[in-house]
Amino acid sequence: MTRRARTIVDGDALALRRASRIVGTRIAIVCSAVVVVVIAAIFLYVLSEISPAELFEPVPDENNLDVGAVDLLRAASALGVALIVLAGVMSWLVTRRAVQPLGEALRIQRAFVADASHELRTPLAVLDARIQILQRALPENDPSTQLVAELRHDAKSLIQVVNDLLESAEVGGVAPTESESADVVAAVDLAVHRMSLIGSAKQISVELDAPASAHSYVPSSSITRCTVALVDNALRFSPPGSTVSVQVAATHKTVSIVVRDHGPGIQGIDPARVFDRFAHSGAAVDGGGDAKTGFGIGLALVREIAVRYGGSVDVVDSSDAGTAISIAVPRAKHS
């Protein structure tokens, strides 16, 4: 099999391009509307100044300007079309140039986050190691055992946040070649097994519905990470006694993972914006689970990974009956 490298695409760059296209299209529409109004005014003025019978009369040779009404209207129409095309091209160029500083700002922001995360990883790892040493040195019935365990849990949470920030900032390089595929079902099953332990503590069951196997070019670690983030989000918004379902389905070209909860649904924010970094809803979420109004960077990382490998992530459904989020990735040709 031939090895074809695919360039990683930045989700923020795609968002900027999409915003640029939207703004450019709106500017082009406004400019085109102005041109149409002006041309229509010219048509109405010409038609109001001459009678229909005079419209097609030949122009006398003694006239200084050998232009008939029909010729004038044709010229105005051609000029209108040319101006509309020019408006579209100019709006595209202007908006593309306008978003370049935003792209540079995002690049600088990513570089800062990556540098800060690298600097934080080492001291946090040392802190976690020292807490482990302290935890092992404590006597069996020491009253500080629970407190030290909580300290280590907090340290691990900080390490996870730093790792998430670092992975979110590091976008670039080359994606795996087509000969490197992974079993999506096995990766999802591993994530479900891990998150089932957390779900049990919250009295929430996590169930998996998947075929025997389905392969993709996305690394299994990335698939597991995406599934963990989606299930973690679902558990946060699910009431005790409910079920979080994870479904894997394969088509000829894609493999999709759908995570559905039975919480109160996405409230106070456009569902598409939950994939933005540190997105927050504008209204308090109530009605189930221990959810807060923030969505953190877990879902943002899911979008980054999906887009990086040519996939997509979408909110399939969100209502009072719950929320379903789907991630689709390209399917390996030989699977």
N, C-alpha and C positions, 0 to 999 in steps of 0.2 A: 504494500500500500504506500502511496506517495505521502510524504510528510509535508503538509501545508500549514505554515504558521499563520495565526490570526492575531491581528493587533488588538490589544485591549482598549476598550472604549470607556472613557470617563463619563459617569452618569451626570456630573455637573456640566461637562462640556455639551452633552446632549440636551440638557435642560436649557443652556444658554442658546444653543442653536434653535431649539424649538421656540423660545421666547423671541429670538431675533426674527424668525419667520413670521410669527404672529404679529409683532409690531410692524414689520415691513409690509405685511399684507394689509394691515389696517391703514397704514399711511398711503399705500398704493390705491386702496379703495377710495379714500377721501379725496386724493388728488384726481383720480379718474372721475369721481362724481362732480368735482369742480369743472373739469374739462367738458364733461357731458353737458352740464348746465350752460356753460359759455357757448358751446357749439349750438345747443338748442336755441339759445337766445339769438344767435346769428341767423339761424334758419327762420325763426319767427319774425325777425326784423325784415329780412329780405322778402319773405312771403307777404308781409303786411304792406310793403312799399310798392309791390307790383301785383298786377292781376294775373290769374292763372293763364290767360291767353298770351300775356306778354312774357311769361316765363321761358317759353321755348322759341321766342322770336329771335332770328339771327341779329347779330350786332352790326349796325351800319359801319361801312368802311371808313366814313369820315370821323368816327369817334377816336378820341385820343387813346383811350384804353379799351382794347379789344377783348373785353371779358363779359360774358353773358352771365345771367343769374344761375343757370345750371352749372356753369364752370366754377362760379364762386362757391356754390354749395358743395360741389365735389372737392374743391380745394380745402374748404373748411372741414369736411369729413376726413380727408387724408391727414390734415393737420391734427385733428382730434385723435385719430388712431396713433399717430406718431407721438403725441404728447402723453397718451395713456401708457404706451410702451416705455417712454422715457421716464415717466413717473414710477413705474414698476422697477426699472433698473436702478434708478437713483435711490429709491426707498430701500432696496436690498443692500446697496453699497453703504448707505448712511447707517442703517441699523447694524450691519455687520461691523462697521468701524466703531459704532457706539458701544457694543458689548465687549470689545477687546479689552478695555480696562477692567471690566468685571472678571473676565477670564484670568487676567494677570493677578487680580486681587485674590481670586480663589486659589491660584497656584501658590502665591505667597502664604496664604492661610494654611494650605496643606503642608507646605514646607515647615512652617512654624509648629504645627501640631505634631508632625513626624519627629522633628528635633526634640520638642518637649517630651514626647512620649519615650523616645530613646533614653533621654536623660533620667526619666523617672523609673524606668524598668529596673535598672540595677539596684538603686537603694530600696525599692519595694521588694525585690527578690531577697536582698540581704535581711530586710525586716522580717519577711516571712520565715526565712531560715532560722533567725534568732528566736522567733516565737515558737517554732517547732522544737528547738532545743530546750526552751523553757518549759514547754508542754510535756516533753518526755522526762524532764528532771523533777517535775512536781510529784510529791507523794500521792498515793492512790486516793486518799480521802481528803486531799488538800481543799480548803474552801475556795481557793482561787481557780480551781480547775475549769469551772464553767466560764469564768470571766476571760481566762486565757484562750479558751476555745472560741469565744465570741470575738476576741481580738484577732485571732488567726482568720476567722471567717471574714472579718472586715478587711483584713489585709489582702486576702484572696479576691475579694470584690474589687478592691482598688486595682489590683493587678489585671483583672479582667477588663475593667474600664480602660486602663492604659493600653492593653492589647487591642481592644476595639478601636480606640482612637488611632492607634498606629496602623492597623489594617485599613481603616477608613481613609487615612492620609496617603498611604502608599498605593497609588494607582499608576501603572506604567509597565513597560516590559512587553513580553510576548506570552500569549496564552499557550497552553499545552497543544501539541500537534494532534492530528486526528487519530494517530495510532495509540494514543494514551487515553483510554476510556475507563470509566468506573461504573460499578453497579449502583444505580441510584437507589434501588429498593433496599440493598444492604446498608447503605449510608443512612437512609431515612429510618430504617429499623433500629439502628444504633442510637439515633437521636431520640426516638420514641422510648426506647428502653431507659435512657438516661432521664428524660423528662417525666417518665412515669413515677419515678421515685419522688420527685418534687410534687407531682400531682397528687400522689397518695397522701402526702402530709397535709394537703389542702382539701382532701376528700373529693378530688376530681380525677376521673379516669381518663386515660389517653389511649385511644384505640387506633389501630392501623389497618387500612384496607389497601392491599397492593398486589400486583401480579407477582409471578415467580421472580422475574428479573427485568430490568430495563437499564440500558447503558447510555451514558452521556460522556462528553468530553470534559465536563466539569469535574475537578478532583473530588474524591469522596469526602475529604475533610471539609471542603467548601459546602457540599450538599448537606452534610451533617450540621455544619454551623448555621446554614440558612434555616434548616428545619428546627433546630434548637431555638433560634430567635423567634420564629413564627409560633412555635408551641409555647414558648415562654410568654410571649405577648398574649396568646389566647388564655393561658392560665391566670394571668394577671386580671383579666376581665371576666373570668368565669365564676359563677356562684358555686358554693359547695354543693356536692351531690350531682353536679352536671358532668357532661362528657365532652372532651375535646377529640374530634375525629381528624385523622390524617389519612388522606387518600392519594395514592399514586396511580396515575393513568398514563399510558403511552399511545401515541399516534405514530404515523409513518415518519414524521419529522421532529416531533417534540416529546419530551417527558415532562409532565406537570405534577406538582405537589400542591394539594389543596388542604389547608388547615382551617377547620371550622369550629367555632365555639358557640356557646349558648348564653352569652352575656348580653348587656344592654345595647350593644351596637356602638358604632363610632358617633360621638356627639360633639357638637361645638367646633367642628373642623371639617374641611373638605376631605373626604376619604383618601383622595389621591395625595394629600399633603402629609399623611402619616409616615411616608417614606423619606421626608425631609429630616435632616439632622436636628435632634432636640426639638421636634415638633411638639406643640402643646395645644390642647383643645381650649376653646374660649369659654367652655362651660364645665361645671363640675360633673363628673361621671358618677352616677349612683345606680343602684339596682342590682349589684352583684360583684363578687370578687373583692380583691383588695386593691383594685386599680386606682392609679392616680391620673392626673390630667396630662402627664408627660408621656412621650413615646420613646425617649432616649435615642440611642443611635443604632439599636439592634435592627430595626426595620430598614434604616438607611443602609446598613451593611448588606442586608439581603438584596436591596436594589443594586448596590455597587457590584456584588458578585454576579447577579443575574445579567446585568448589562455588560459586564466585563467579558462574559463568555457567549454573548449574542442572544441572551434570553430576555425575559421580561417578568415583572411582578405587578399584580393588580389586585385591587379589592373587588372580589367577585360579587359580594353581597354584604350589606350592612343594614340591619333593622333591629327592632326590639327583640326579634327572635335570635339574634346573634350576628356574628361577622365571619365571613369566609375570605381568606386571602390565598391567592394562587401564585406560584412561581413556576414559570415554564422555561426549560433549557433545551438546546438542540439535542436530538437523539443521535447516538453513534450509528453510523451506517451499517456496521456489521452486527448490531444487536437485534 
